[in-house]
């Protein structure tokens, strides 16, 4: 095909300029793809990593802090509530399951989560399942002396290198309270992978303040009601109380998503401008190329090439540049998103791996080619209208 | 499509039977929480009238309580907002709570203080869901929109009680 051959020759003829243009298209596309995949990955990470429990009761304060700390182990723990709150909830006729948690210190940055065996229990309504990779769960008998047995989340075990049977502590004053690893959990794709679990009795035994307390402290209680319709009344009861608050974790996440969507809008605007800049660059490059080639085009026309053929050659050239840029950009964008997710995950963020094949990739690729062709349209028309006689005049 | 047309035709018939329940003939019938509460007699038995809406598309306006996952594939729709302080009203019970299911989730800017307009296929009567337990009223295949505020009475205009019937 003559048109194709000439287009390829044109690309080869201006190899550096064409490669640079394709590279800038690739950069633009990868930026768009990577930021889109990453924001979605972060959102999905929060959705997948959230708790199955509908309500969280904790100390008065910020609902966001309570949820971020208890569910995602991100912020600092909220102040304590009394374990009597847990006992009261367990006896409540509206409550099906109540799970106490106490958060505090950490080992090498992996948070200690003190809880009961109920935390890991499988219920028909639970999406999340816990399974032991090796070892067993810690002994959990509230009235017996603390066992100081610990169960590690998959990520915590991998990163600290602790194995079943190992003993550890952090902080000199804790040397008297050695924790022994008795089990390691399978990955759950949630913040629990980065936690170190042990019993409440062990937590209270290690904690100097708690040792002296008559009524022991807790950070929060996770609640599953017998009837969902009882949630508002439970929610109200703990919110009007002076010491506690009750929070719907999904409500907090949705509020965070609202904030995220603001940032997403700003990002979309910036990406839109990036796309325009890349298109302008492509346009300028194609335009100057066509100006440079006026003489060649006139020669081709004089040799019998039709105007439509010339139009086709220029369009094909700009289309080829954007196609190459688009493919490299798609690959690069996925690569960047993968690296970004990796870095975020290493820092304790929850990100799902953003490799979802969806409408995104074909839509971006299609629109890149379309816009690229559009950017080539004006130079192509310029080439189309090149007058043979004027441009074949001798170069003085 | 045909099913939709049938639902549409049935709602048109409903419009003739209960003209007061409808905003306009094209809209699905709107149920209020008062109607839901009134429909419940002793032993939580749902009356025939509200049951007659079963399987049909209706619209209910209320506050969203995100009791399910954060993609809002399940949530509670209630007469009372689940704000922390409950300044005005005591929370609703089962008779004032509609369990809303939206298989693909709902994409809205969630605001606990806003009233949302939820449309879906109505179901009344006790039923147990594996994940979300026992419920009395349900909306399935739900779609959510932000509701516009109530009618504003201008100065001098008689403030007639909201005509629901």
HADDOCK unambig.tbl for C-alpha pairs under 7 A between the chains (distance, minus, plus):
assign (segid A and resid 47 and name CA) (segid B and resid 70 and name CA) 6.11 0.50 0.50
assign (segid A and resid 54 and name CA) (segid B and resid 67 and name CA) 5.31 0.50 0.50
assign (segid A and resid 54 and name CA) (segid B and resid 68 and name CA) 6.45 0.50 0.50
assign (segid A and resid 124 and name CA) (segid B and resid 130 and name CA) 6.91 0.50 0.50
assign (segid A and resid 124 and name CA) (segid B and resid 131 and name CA) 6.98 0.50 0.50
assign (segid A and resid 125 and name CA) (segid B and resid 130 and name CA) 6.19 0.50 0.50
assign (segid A and resid 125 and name CA) (segid B and resid 131 and name CA) 4.23 0.50 0.50
assign (segid A and resid 227 and name CA) (segid B and resid 133 and name CA) 6.07 0.50 0.50
assign (segid A and resid 227 and name CA) (segid B and resid 134 and name CA) 6.11 0.50 0.50
assign (segid A and resid 228 and name CA) (segid B and resid 132 and name CA) 6.69 0.50 0.50
assign (segid A and resid 229 and name CA) (segid B and resid 93 and name CA) 5.97 0.50 0.50
assign (segid A and resid 229 and name CA) (segid B and resid 94 and name CA) 5.04 0.50 0.50
assign (segid A and resid 229 and name CA) (segid B and resid 97 and name CA) 6.07 0.50 0.50
assign (segid A and resid 230 and name CA) (segid B and resid 93 and name CA) 6.40 0.50 0.50
assign (segid A and resid 232 and name CA) (segid B and resid 82 and name CA) 6.31 0.50 0.50
assign (segid A and resid 232 and name CA) (segid B and resid 91 and name CA) 5.59 0.50 0.50
assign (segid A and resid 232 and name CA) (segid B and resid 92 and name CA) 6.83 0.50 0.50
assign (segid A and resid 233 and name CA) (segid B and resid 91 and name CA) 5.57 0.50 0.50
assign (segid A and resid 236 and name CA) (segid B and resid 84 and name CA) 6.95 0.50 0.50
assign (segid A and resid 236 and name CA) (segid B and resid 86 and name CA) 6.80 0.50 0.50
assign (segid A and resid 239 and name CA) (segid B and resid 84 and name CA) 5.71 0.50 0.50
assign (segid A and resid 239 and name CA) (segid B and resid 85 and name CA) 6.29 0.50 0.50
assign (segid A and resid 240 and name CA) (segid B and resid 85 and name CA) 6.25 0.50 0.50
assign (segid A and resid 248 and name CA) (segid B and resid 66 and name CA) 6.72 0.50 0.50
assign (segid A and resid 248 and name CA) (segid B and resid 67 and name CA) 6.49 0.50 0.50
assign (segid A and resid 250 and name CA) (segid B and resid 66 and name CA) 5.68 0.50 0.50
assign (segid A and resid 250 and name CA) (segid B and resid 67 and name CA) 6.87 0.50 0.50
assign (segid A and resid 250 and name CA) (segid B and resid 68 and name CA) 6.92 0.50 0.50
assign (segid A and resid 250 and name CA) (segid B and resid 69 and name CA) 6.02 0.50 0.50
assign (segid A and resid 250 and name CA) (segid B and resid 70 and name CA) 4.56 0.50 0.50
assign (segid A and resid 251 and name CA) (segid B and resid 66 and name CA) 5.58 0.50 0.50
assign (segid A and resid 253 and name CA) (segid B and resid 70 and name CA) 6.47 0.50 0.50
assign (segid A and resid 254 and name CA) (segid B and resid 70 and name CA) 6.30 0.50 0.50
assign (segid A and resid 254 and name CA) (segid B and resid 110 and name CA) 6.16 0.50 0.50
assign (segid A and resid 255 and name CA) (segid B and resid 110 and name CA) 6.78 0.50 0.50
assign (segid A and resid 258 and name CA) (segid B and resid 109 and name CA) 5.90 0.50 0.50
